[in-house]
């Protein structure tokens, strides 16, 4: 404390000017009753050079200073210190010390035994556990008594995703897209991203894919090798199978768009057929199920996870009804994902976004702009939104990839 104010020195580096990060840092400090003094500032001179800034931050109380530092940490500011991170033992299972560090989805390092080490399994809303020379993010429910938990902010460096000066191809969709002309442009760019990926492309899809009559489009993409995993709920699979067996979705003819007599029974009939076969895989093997999204996943050995919910009919035998198990299954399938395409499902899109590190290219397609907004509000700032009809987008994308 100096002159009645508590002080700390922080550093931030990256494309902090181009991404407007530095001005946001200033606003957060001032808005939290703090002050700052720029001790050092170096601006990058080329597209690849990072800028660096060192700030001395002061506040009228230790508590307010800690609040400011906690606000700045997710923006990439880290305390300039040679101290190692603070480790405290978990007092019991599923419990951590009160001053635990709550993770973001950005790349994170901690200083341990006088060395900076990368934190594995990065995701938001977790805690960092250190074992030997390794550090990883775990959910609170996975903490065991005696685990060493990272606490406070000492020895923690967060690396946000910055907007590069050369503007990567993924930055094309900065604005909402609504007109058909713009949707076509977006489709071309997304197709290029999927084609050029080095890692996995996963699809998170809701039953609207079936209701809008484009199950065949997603099936074509799976068969063509453009989808490496499917994340969905029970409803997608049920209505996909209903469509494959009876040509309806929620009792509506998907070709004519008209109600079918007694069609409201068809989704229950579909579940019944799969239960009789013993599961989706068995239904494919017995040639009960001969087409559709789930059929192509089984035939192509594409992994999928169906997460249950309170409203499910059935559910299908493959549906994971335990929510903790479903979350874990989603997390396992999302490992090494490079591109995640979210199609018309608020629940599963937001849930998946919470599990992803910030460097995964995440594309959310929904007619409802609020879905994209909610993703961003929950911290998935890397998500790019395309506000348009999912059926139109998926039809164009399948044509672009599979033609």
C-alpha positions in Angstrom: 0.0 0.0 0.0 1.3 3.4 -1.0 -0.3 6.8 -0.3 -3.5 5.2 1.0 -4.0 3.1 -2.1 -3.3 -0.6 -2.7 -1.3 -1.3 -5.8 -0.4 -4.2 -8.2 1.5 -4.4 -11.5 0.0 -6.4 -14.4 1.1 -7.1 -17.9 -0.9 -7.9 -21.0 0.4 -8.9 -24.5 -1.0 -9.9 -27.8 -3.0 -8.1 -30.5 -4.4 -6.0 -27.8 -4.9 -2.8 -29.9 -6.5 -4.4 -33.0 -8.9 -6.4 -30.8 -9.8 -3.4 -28.7 -8.7 -5.3 -25.6 -6.6 -2.6 -24.1 -9.4 0.0 -24.1 -11.7 -2.5 -22.4 -9.1 -3.1 -19.7 -8.9 0.7 -19.1 -12.7 0.9 -18.9 -12.8 -2.0 -16.4 -10.3 -0.4 -14.1 -11.9 3.0 -14.1 -15.4 1.5 -13.8 -14.3 -0.4 -10.7 -13.1 2.7 -8.8 -9.5 2.0 -9.8 -6.7 4.0 -11.4 -3.9 2.9 -13.7 -0.5 4.2 -14.9 1.1 2.8 -18.1 4.6 1.9 -17.1 5.6 0.3 -20.4 3.9 0.1 -23.8 5.3 -1.5 -27.0 3.2 -1.8 -30.1 3.7 -4.6 -32.6 5.0 -3.3 -35.9 4.0 -6.2 -38.2 0.9 -8.5 -38.6 2.6 -11.1 -36.5 4.2 -9.0 -33.8 2.4 -8.7 -30.5 1.9 -5.5 -28.5 2.8 -5.4 -24.8 1.7 -3.2 -22.0 2.6 -3.0 -18.3 0.2 -1.2 -16.0 0.4 -0.2 -12.4 -3.1 -0.5 -11.0 -4.3 1.1 -7.7 -7.5 0.9 -5.7 -8.7 2.4 -2.4 -8.9 -1.0 -0.7 -7.4 -4.4 -1.0 -10.8 -5.9 -1.7 -11.4 -3.5 -4.6 -8.0 -4.2 -6.0 -8.7 -8.0 -5.9 -12.0 -7.3 -7.7 -10.2 -5.4 -10.5 -7.5 -8.1 -10.8 -10.2 -10.8 -11.1 -12.0 -8.8 -13.8 -8.8 -8.3 -15.7 -7.5 -11.9 -15.6 -9.9 -13.3 -18.3 -8.8 -10.3 -20.5 -5.2 -11.6 -20.5 -3.8 -9.4 -17.7 -1.5 -11.3 -15.3 0.2 -10.1 -12.2 3.9 -9.4 -12.7 5.5 -11.6 -10.1 8.0 -14.5 -9.8 5.7 -16.2 -7.3 4.5 -19.7 -7.9 0.8 -20.3 -8.0 -0.9 -20.9 -4.6 -2.0 -24.5 -4.0 -4.4 -25.6 -1.3 -5.7 -29.0 -0.6 -9.4 -29.9 -1.3 -11.0 -30.4 2.2 -13.4 -33.1 0.9 -14.7 -34.5 -2.3 -16.5 -32.1 -4.6 -15.3 -29.2 -2.5 -12.5 -26.7 -2.9 -11.0 -23.8 -0.8 -13.1 -20.7 -1.0 -10.4 -18.6 -2.9 -10.2 -21.2 -5.7 -9.4 -19.9 -9.2 -12.4 -20.3 -11.6 -11.3 -21.1 -15.1 -12.1 -19.5 -18.4 -12.1 -21.2 -21.8 -8.9 -19.4 -22.8 -5.4 -21.0 -22.9 -4.0 -20.8 -19.4 -0.6 -21.3 -17.9 0.4 -21.6 -14.2 3.8 -21.1 -12.6 4.7 -24.2 -10.6 8.1 -25.1 -9.2 9.5 -21.9 -10.9 8.3 -23.0 -14.3 5.4 -22.0 -16.5 3.3 -25.1 -17.5 0.2 -25.3 -19.7 -3.1 -26.3 -18.2 -4.7 -29.2 -20.0 -8.4 -29.9 -20.8 -9.1 -26.1 -20.8 -12.8 -25.1 -20.4 -14.8 -22.6 -18.5 -16.3 -23.0 -15.1 -13.8 -25.4 -13.7 -10.9 -25.5 -11.2 -7.2 -26.2 -11.8 -5.8 -29.3 -10.2 -2.0 -29.8 -10.0 -0.5 -33.3 -9.7 3.3 -33.5 -10.0 4.3 -31.4 -13.0 0.9 -31.5 -14.6 -2.1 -29.2 -14.3 -5.6 -29.8 -15.7 -9.1 -28.4 -15.4 -11.7 -30.4 -13.6 -15.3 -29.9 -12.9 -16.2 -29.3 -9.2 -18.0 -32.7 -9.0 -14.7 -34.5 -10.0 -12.6 -33.1 -7.2 -11.3 -35.6 -4.7 -10.3 -35.0 -1.1 -6.7 -33.9 -0.9 -6.4 -32.7 -4.5 -4.1 -29.6 -4.9 -6.2 -26.7 -6.1 -4.9 -23.5 -7.7 -6.1 -20.6 -5.6 -5.9 -16.8 -5.9 -4.3 -15.1 -9.0 -0.6 -15.4 -8.3 1.3 -17.4 -11.0 -1.6 -17.5 -13.5 -1.4 -16.3 -17.1 -4.5 -16.3 -19.4 -4.1 -15.9 -23.1 -7.3 -14.7 -24.7 -8.1 -15.2 -28.4 -7.1 -12.0 -30.1 -8.2 -10.7 -33.5 -5.2 -10.9 -35.8 -4.3 -8.1 -38.0 -4.3 -10.2 -41.1 -7.9 -11.2 -40.3 -8.2 -15.0 -40.6 -10.8 -16.5 -42.9 -12.9 -17.4 -39.9 -13.5 -13.7 -39.2 -15.7 -13.3 -42.2 -19.0 -13.5 -40.3 -18.6 -10.5 -38.0 -22.2 -9.5 -38.6 -25.6 -11.3 -38.5 -26.4 -12.8 -41.9 -30.0 -12.8 -43.2 -30.2 -12.3 -46.9 -29.8 -15.3 -49.3 -26.9 -13.7 -51.0 -25.0 -13.4 -47.7 -26.0 -16.9 -46.6 -24.4 -18.2 -49.8 -21.2 -16.4 -49.0 -21.2 -17.7 -45.5 -21.8 -21.2 -46.7 -18.8 -21.0 -49.1 -16.5 -19.9 -46.2 -17.8 -22.5 -43.8 -17.3 -25.2 -46.4 -13.7 -24.0 -46.9 -13.1 -24.2 -43.1 -14.5 -27.7 -42.9 -12.5 -28.9 -45.9 -9.2 -27.3 -44.6 -9.5 -28.6 -41.0 -6.7 -30.6 -39.5 -8.7 -31.8 -36.5 -12.2 -33.0 -36.0 -15.4 -31.4 -37.3 -18.3 -32.0 -34.9 -22.0 -31.2 -35.5 -24.4 -30.2 -32.7 -27.9 -30.5 -34.1 -31.5 -30.2 -32.9 -34.7 -31.8 -34.3 -35.3 -28.7 -36.5 -32.9 -30.4 -39.0 -35.5 -33.1 -39.4 -38.5 -30.7 -39.2 -37.2 -28.5 -42.0 -36.7 -31.5 -44.3 -32.9 -31.5 -44.6 -32.0 -34.7 -42.8 -30.7 -35.9 -46.2 -28.3 -33.0 -46.4 -26.7 -33.8 -43.0 -26.7 -37.5 -44.0 -24.8 -36.6 -47.2 -22.2 -34.7 -45.2 -21.7 -37.6 -42.8 -21.5 -40.1 -45.6 -19.0 -37.8 -47.4 -16.6 -37.8 -44.5 -17.2 -34.1 -43.4 -18.6 -34.9 -40.0 -16.4 -36.6 -37.3 -18.9 -36.7 -34.5 -22.5 -35.9 -33.7 -23.8 -34.3 -30.5 -27.6 -34.2 -30.0 -30.5 -35.0 -27.9 -33.0 -37.9 -28.0 -35.4 -35.8 -30.1 -33.0 -35.5 -33.1 -32.6 -39.3 -33.3 -36.2 -40.1 -32.7 -37.5 -37.8 -35.5 -34.7 -38.8 -37.8 -35.7 -42.4 -37.4 -39.4 -41.5 -37.7 -38.6 -39.7 -41.0 -36.6 -42.7 -42.3 -39.3 -45.2 -41.4 -42.5 -43.3 -42.1 -41.6 -40.2 -44.0 -42.9 -37.9 -41.3 -41.5 -35.7 -38.5 -43.9 -35.0 -35.6 -46.6 -36.5 -37.8 -46.0 -34.0 -40.7 -45.1 -35.4 -44.1 -41.6 -34.0 -44.7 -42.0 -34.0 -48.4 -45.4 -32.4 -48.7 -45.5 -30.5 -45.4 -49.0 -31.7 -44.6 -50.3 -33.7 -41.6 -50.6 -37.4 -42.0 -53.6 -39.3 -40.5 -52.6 -40.7 -37.1 -49.2 -39.3 -37.7 -48.9 -38.2 -34.1 -48.2 -41.8 -33.3 -45.2 -42.1 -35.7 -42.5 -41.0 -33.3 -43.7 -43.5 -30.7 -43.8 -46.2 -33.4 -40.2 -45.3 -34.3 -39.1 -45.7 -30.7 -41.0 -49.0 -30.5 -39.2 -50.3 -33.6 -35.8 -49.5 -32.3 -36.6 -51.0 -28.9 -37.8 -54.2 -30.6 -34.5 -54.3 -32.5 -32.5 -53.7 -29.3 -31.0 -50.4 -30.3 -30.1 -48.2 -33.3 -27.1 -50.2 -34.3 -29.1 -53.5 -34.2 -31.9 -51.8 -36.2 -29.3 -51.0 -38.9 -27.8 -54.5 -38.8 -31.2 -56.0 -39.2 -32.1 -53.6 -42.0 -35.0 -52.2 -40.1 -33.3 -48.8 -40.4 -32.0 -48.1 -44.0 -31.5 -44.4 -44.2 -31.1 -41.1 -42.3 -28.6 -39.4 -40.0 -28.4 -42.1 -37.4 -28.1 -44.8 -40.1 -25.1 -43.0 -41.7 -23.5 -42.6 -38.3 -23.7 -46.3 -37.7 -22.6 -47.3 -41.2 -19.7 -44.8 -41.2 -18.7 -45.6 -37.6 -19.1 -42.0 -36.7 -19.3 -41.5 -32.9 -22.4 -39.8 -31.5 -23.8 -38.9 -28.1 -27.5 -38.5 -27.4 -28.2 -36.6 -24.2 -31.5 -37.0 -22.5 -33.8 -34.4 -21.0 -36.9 -34.3 -18.9 -39.3 -34.1 -21.8 -38.0 -37.1 -23.8 -40.4 -39.8 -25.1 -38.9 -43.2 -24.8 -36.1 -42.4 -24.8 -34.1 -44.5 -27.3 -31.8 -47.1 -25.8 -28.6 -45.1 -26.8 -29.8 -42.0 -25.0 -27.7 -41.1 -21.9 -30.2 -40.2 -19.3 -27.8 -39.4 -16.5 -26.8 -35.7 -17.0 -23.4 -36.0 -15.5 -22.6 -39.0 -17.7 -24.0 -37.1 -20.7 -21.7 -34.1 -20.0 -18.7 -36.4 -19.6 -19.6 -38.1 -22.9 -19.9 -34.8 -24.7 -16.5 -33.7 -23.2 -14.8 -36.8 -24.4 -16.1 -36.5 -28.0 -15.1 -32.8 -28.1 -11.5 -33.6 -27.4 -9.3 -32.4 -30.3 -12.2 -30.7 -32.1 -11.2 -28.0 -34.5 -14.6 -27.0 -35.9 -17.9 -27.2 -34.2 -21.1 -26.5 -36.2 -24.2 -25.9 -34.1 -27.5 -26.2 -35.9 -30.8 -25.0 -34.4 -30.5 -26.1 -30.8 -30.3 -23.6 -28.0 -29.9 -26.1 -25.2 -27.2 -28.2 -26.7 -25.4 -25.3 -28.3 -25.0 -23.4 -25.1 -24.0 -26.6 -23.2 -21.4 -27.5 -25.8 -20.1 -23.9 -25.9 -19.4 -24.1 -22.1 -17.2 -27.2 -22.7 -15.1 -25.8 -25.5 -11.7 -24.0 -25.3 -11.7 -20.6 -27.0 -9.5 -21.7 -29.9 -12.1 -24.0 -31.4 -13.8 -22.5 -34.4 -17.5 -22.5 -33.4 -20.2 -21.7 -35.8 -23.8 -21.3 -34.6 -26.6 -21.3 -37.1 -30.1 -20.4 -35.8 -33.1 -18.4 -37.0 -33.2 -17.0 -33.4 -30.5 -14.4 -32.8 -30.9 -14.8 -29.1 -29.2 -18.2 -29.2 -26.0 -16.6 -30.4 -26.3 -13.8 -27.9 -26.8 -16.3 -25.0 -23.7 -18.2 -26.1 -21.6 -15.0 -26.0 -23.1 -14.0 -22.7 -22.1 -17.3 -21.2 -18.5 -16.7 -22.2 -18.3 -18.4 -25.6 -17.0 -15.3 -27.3 -15.4 -17.3 -30.0 -18.8 -18.2 -31.4 -19.7 -16.8 -34.8 -23.4 -16.5 -35.5 -25.3 -17.0 -38.7 -28.8 -15.9 -38.2 -30.8 -17.7 -40.9 -33.0 -20.7 -41.6 -31.1 -23.9 -40.6 -32.8 -25.8 -43.4 -31.6 -23.4 -46.1 -28.1 -23.2 -44.7 -27.6 -27.0 -44.3 -29.0 -27.6 -47.8 -26.6 -25.2 -49.4 -23.7 -26.4 -47.3 -24.2 -30.1 -48.2 -24.4 -29.1 -51.9 -21.2 -27.1 -51.6 -19.3 -29.9 -49.8 -20.7 -33.0 -51.5 -21.0 -31.8 -55.1 
